[in-house]
């Protein structure tokens, strides 16, 4: 081979390798393990994570909060820590994010821990509790009442580090085609319901199924399910539930507060510097407050637009709520009896709520003021 041909060949190879390196810097390969993927070379050590998310990022409040968080992390770190979100199902199924993080398939994920209920019985207590804490109560318990320590201990057993990263207020109690005048109306009802609330509804005779958010509308429209709960009014409206079911029930007894966590592979988390961990913690804490603020700001306008869409917002009668609370207490007691972690975390939450109730009763205006 002549010098000219060798020079041309070398130029082609160099160009190819340069392009490959540039590609890897933007999107690290998934087969290098979580630690290899978590840190890539450059002028300075840079953390780059693929982060699968449980909710579509085009869903306002529920999905777009992770975009705010990752932007805050990148800006606060001066570009040293970069998290790239991947849509539900793009690289990991929406319900399997924690498994993927634990197994090292991805360094981190953004998800609702209630989806782990079948494998980690106590997990829903960190996601949403029927007739449980309201958002600011959960926030206080997590940051100041031992909640974070309970969460880290629980998930640490599975090689995962949870970081509270999002929080919203009450969800709707569900979208129904037919009125719910008594709990007997739940018998035989095919309904999409999640978490501990799903256990309660199932106890009442409903046929409960779990469907990812992006598949609910089609199931509702085709009659595969009769009713559904999912998220806040603005989110449910974006997904089109109001086009099929015209009765939207309140209050969201099953999820007075819903938290979302950034879950990180424990080895990856341990391999970060203190500064890197702090910037992630700080951005997620800011994400919690921004998420709740945006969630609370939007819902009134959505409900105000219901009449124009032929949708009726309905409050569940007090007798139904009291019966739901009674059944919830049974379910919670059974879960606590069967799992030590559930028992410990539930006891911590109840003790915090009992003490907080003193402040709440004296400090805040009564509901009927």
C-alpha positions in Angstrom: 0.0 0.0 0.0 1.4 3.4 -0.9 2.0 6.3 1.4 -0.9 8.2 0.0 -3.3 5.3 0.5 -2.0 4.7 4.0 -2.5 8.3 4.9 -6.0 8.3 3.5 -6.8 5.1 5.5 -5.4 6.5 8.7 -7.5 9.7 8.2 -10.7 7.6 7.7 -10.0 5.5 10.9 -9.2 8.6 12.9 -12.4 10.3 11.7 -14.4 7.1 12.6 -12.9 6.8 16.1 -13.5 10.5 16.7 -17.1 10.2 15.8 -17.5 7.1 18.0 -16.0 8.8 21.0 -18.2 11.8 20.5 -21.2 9.6 20.4 -20.2 7.7 23.5 -19.7 11.0 25.3 -23.3 11.9 24.6 -24.9 8.6 25.1 -22.9 6.1 27.1 -23.4 2.4 26.2 -25.5 0.3 28.5 -23.3 -2.8 28.5 -20.5 -1.2 30.5 -22.3 -1.6 33.9 -23.7 1.2 36.0 -20.4 2.4 37.4 -18.7 2.6 34.0 -21.7 4.4 32.6 -21.9 6.7 35.6 -18.6 8.3 35.0 -17.0 9.2 31.6 -13.8 10.9 30.8 -13.2 14.3 29.5 -11.4 17.5 30.5 -12.8 16.9 33.9 -14.5 13.8 35.5 -18.2 14.0 34.4 -21.1 12.0 35.6 -23.4 11.0 32.8 -26.5 8.8 33.6 -29.2 7.4 31.5 -32.4 7.8 33.6 -35.5 5.9 32.5 -38.7 7.6 33.8 -42.1 6.2 34.8 -44.2 9.0 33.3 -44.1 10.7 29.9 -42.2 13.9 30.2 -44.9 15.7 28.1 -47.3 15.3 31.0 -47.3 18.6 32.8 -46.6 18.3 36.6 -46.4 14.5 36.7 -43.9 14.0 33.9 -42.1 17.3 33.3 -40.7 17.7 36.8 -37.8 15.4 36.0 -36.8 17.8 33.2 -36.7 20.7 35.6 -34.6 18.6 38.0 -32.0 17.3 35.5 -31.6 20.9 34.1 -31.0 22.2 37.7 -28.4 19.5 38.3 -26.5 20.2 35.1 -26.6 24.0 35.7 -25.6 23.7 39.4 -22.8 21.4 38.6 -21.5 23.5 35.8 -22.1 20.6 33.4 -20.2 18.1 35.5 -23.3 16.0 36.3 -25.6 15.2 33.4 -28.7 13.1 33.6 -30.5 12.2 30.4 -34.2 11.1 30.8 -35.6 8.3 28.7 -39.3 8.0 28.1 -41.4 5.1 29.6 -40.6 1.9 27.8 -37.8 3.4 25.7 -35.1 1.4 27.5 -36.9 0.1 30.6 -40.6 -0.8 31.1 -42.4 1.8 33.3 -43.0 -0.7 36.1 -39.5 -2.2 36.2 -37.3 0.8 36.8 -36.2 -0.1 40.3 -35.3 -3.6 39.1 -33.2 -2.2 36.2 -31.4 0.1 38.7 -30.8 -2.7 41.2 -29.5 -5.0 38.5 -27.1 -2.4 37.1 -28.8 -2.1 33.7 -29.0 1.7 34.3 -27.4 3.9 36.9 -30.6 5.6 38.0 -34.3 6.0 37.3 -37.2 8.3 38.2 -40.3 6.6 39.4 -43.2 6.1 41.9 -42.2 3.5 44.5 -45.7 2.2 44.8 -45.0 0.1 41.6 -42.7 -2.1 43.7 -45.6 -3.3 45.9 -45.5 -6.8 44.6 -41.8 -7.2 45.5 -41.3 -4.8 48.4 -44.5 -4.8 50.5 -43.5 -1.6 52.4 -42.7 0.4 49.2 -46.2 2.0 48.8 -45.8 3.7 52.1 -43.1 5.8 50.5 -45.3 6.5 47.5 -48.8 7.1 48.7 -50.9 6.0 51.6 -54.8 5.9 51.6 -56.1 8.4 54.2 -52.5 9.2 54.9 -50.3 12.3 55.1 -51.0 15.3 53.1 -48.1 16.7 51.0 -46.5 19.0 53.5 -46.9 16.3 56.2 -45.1 13.8 54.1 -42.4 16.3 53.3 -41.9 17.0 57.0 -41.8 13.3 57.8 -39.4 12.5 55.0 -36.9 15.3 55.7 -37.3 15.8 59.5 -39.3 12.8 60.9 -37.1 9.8 60.0 -38.7 9.1 56.7 -35.6 9.4 54.6 -33.7 7.1 57.0 -36.6 4.5 56.7 -36.6 4.8 52.9 -32.8 4.4 52.6 -32.8 1.4 54.9 -35.6 -0.3 53.1 -34.2 0.2 49.6 -30.6 -0.3 50.7 -31.5 -4.0 51.2 -32.0 -4.1 47.4 -28.9 -2.2 46.4 -30.8 1.0 45.6 -30.5 4.6 47.1 -33.8 6.6 47.0 -33.8 10.4 46.8 -37.2 12.2 47.2 -37.4 14.2 44.0 -41.1 15.1 43.4 -44.3 15.6 45.3 -47.9 16.3 44.3 -51.2 16.8 46.2 -54.3 14.6 46.1 -55.2 12.7 43.0 -58.7 12.3 41.8 -60.6 9.4 43.3 -61.3 8.2 39.7 -63.2 8.6 36.4 -66.4 6.7 36.1 -69.1 6.3 33.5 -71.8 5.5 36.1 -72.5 7.1 39.5 -71.1 5.6 42.7 -73.9 6.0 45.2 -72.8 3.1 47.4 -69.8 0.9 47.8 -71.8 -2.0 46.4 -71.5 -0.2 43.1 -67.9 -1.2 43.1 -68.7 -4.9 42.9 -67.7 -6.4 39.6 -66.4 -3.1 38.3 -63.3 -3.4 36.1 -61.0 -0.5 37.2 -57.4 0.6 36.9 -56.2 1.3 40.4 -52.7 1.4 41.9 -51.0 0.9 45.2 -52.6 0.2 48.6 -55.8 1.9 47.4 -56.1 -0.8 44.8 -56.0 -3.4 47.6 -58.9 -1.6 49.3 -61.0 -1.4 46.1 -60.3 -5.0 45.4 -61.5 -5.9 48.9 -64.8 -4.2 47.9 -65.3 -6.6 45.0 -63.9 -4.6 42.1 -61.7 -6.2 39.5 -58.5 -4.2 39.7 -55.8 -4.1 37.0 -52.6 -2.1 36.7 -52.0 -0.4 33.3 -49.2 2.2 32.5 -50.5 5.7 32.1 -50.0 5.7 28.3 -52.3 2.7 27.8 -55.2 3.7 30.1 -57.2 5.8 27.6 -57.3 3.0 25.0 -58.4 0.5 27.6 -61.1 2.9 28.9 -62.3 3.8 25.4 -62.6 0.1 24.3 -64.3 -1.0 27.4 -61.5 -3.2 28.7 -61.9 -1.2 32.0 -65.0 0.6 33.3 -63.3 3.2 35.3 -59.8 4.4 36.2 -57.7 6.5 38.6 -54.3 7.8 37.6 -53.2 11.3 38.6 -54.1 14.9 39.0 -57.0 16.5 36.9 -54.6 18.2 34.6 -52.8 15.0 33.8 -55.9 12.9 33.4 -57.3 15.6 31.1 -54.2 15.5 28.9 -54.6 11.7 28.7 -58.2 12.1 27.5 -60.1 10.4 30.3 -62.7 13.2 30.3 -63.7 12.3 26.7 -64.8 8.8 27.8 -65.9 9.0 31.5 -67.8 12.1 32.5 -68.0 11.6 36.3 -64.8 12.6 38.1 -64.9 11.7 41.8 -63.1 13.4 44.8 -61.4 13.5 47.2 -58.4 11.4 46.4 -58.7 9.3 49.5 -56.3 6.7 48.2 -53.4 9.2 47.5 -53.7 12.4 49.6 -50.0 12.9 48.6 -48.0 11.2 45.9 -44.2 11.3 46.0 -41.7 10.4 43.3 -38.1 9.4 43.8 -34.9 9.4 41.9 -33.6 5.8 42.6 -29.8 5.3 42.2 -27.8 2.1 42.1 -26.2 1.9 45.5 -22.7 1.3 44.1 -23.0 4.2 41.7 -24.2 6.5 44.6 -21.3 5.4 46.8 -18.9 6.1 43.9 -19.9 9.8 43.7 -18.0 12.6 45.3 -19.7 14.5 48.2 -20.1 17.4 45.9 -21.9 15.3 43.3 -24.2 13.8 45.9 -25.0 17.2 47.3 -25.9 18.7 44.0 -28.3 15.9 43.2 -29.9 16.1 46.7 -30.2 19.8 46.5 -31.8 19.8 43.0 -34.2 17.0 44.0 -35.3 18.9 47.1 -35.9 22.0 45.0 -37.8 19.7 42.6 -40.1 18.6 45.4 -41.2 22.2 46.2 -41.4 23.3 42.5 -43.4 20.2 41.7 -45.9 20.7 44.5 -46.3 24.4 43.7 -47.0 23.8 40.0 -49.4 21.0 40.8 -51.4 23.1 43.2 -51.5 26.1 40.8 -53.0 24.3 37.9 -55.9 22.2 39.2 -58.5 24.9 39.9 -58.5 26.0 36.3 -59.0 22.5 35.1 -62.0 22.0 37.3 -63.4 25.3 36.2 -63.4 24.1 32.6 -65.3 20.9 33.4 -68.8 22.2 32.6 -67.7 23.1 29.0 -66.7 19.5 28.5 -69.8 17.9 30.0 -67.7 16.6 33.0 -69.1 16.7 36.5 -66.9 16.8 39.6 -68.5 14.8 42.4 -67.6 14.5 46.1 -67.9 11.1 47.5 -70.5 11.0 50.3 -69.2 10.9 53.9 -70.7 7.4 54.6 -68.7 6.0 51.6 -65.5 7.8 52.7 -65.9 6.4 56.3 -66.4 2.9 55.0 -63.4 3.2 52.7 -61.4 4.4 55.7 -62.6 1.3 57.7 -61.6 -1.1 55.0 -58.3 0.7 54.6 -57.5 0.2 58.3 -58.1 -3.5 57.8 -55.8 -3.7 54.8 -53.0 -1.7 56.5 -53.2 -3.9 59.6 -52.9 -7.0 57.5 -50.0 -5.7 55.6 -48.2 -4.6 58.8 -48.8 -8.1 60.3 -47.2 -9.7 57.3 -44.1 -7.6 56.8 -41.7 -6.2 59.4 -40.5 -3.2 57.2 -44.2 -2.3 56.5 -44.9 -2.4 60.3 -41.9 -0.2 61.2 -42.5 2.4 58.5 -46.2 2.6 59.1 -45.7 3.0 62.9 -43.3 5.8 62.2 -45.8 7.6 59.9 -48.6 7.2 62.4 -46.5 8.5 65.3 -45.5 11.5 63.3 -49.1 12.2 62.2 -50.4 11.9 65.8 -47.8 14.5 67.0 -48.3 16.7 64.0 -52.1 16.7 64.5 -51.7 18.8 67.7 -50.0 21.6 65.7 -52.4 21.1 62.8 -55.5 21.4 65.0 -54.4 24.5 66.8 -52.4 26.4 64.2 -54.5 26.2 61.0 -58.0 27.5 60.3 -60.7 24.9 60.5 -61.9 23.4 57.2 -65.4 24.8 57.7 -64.3 28.3 58.7 
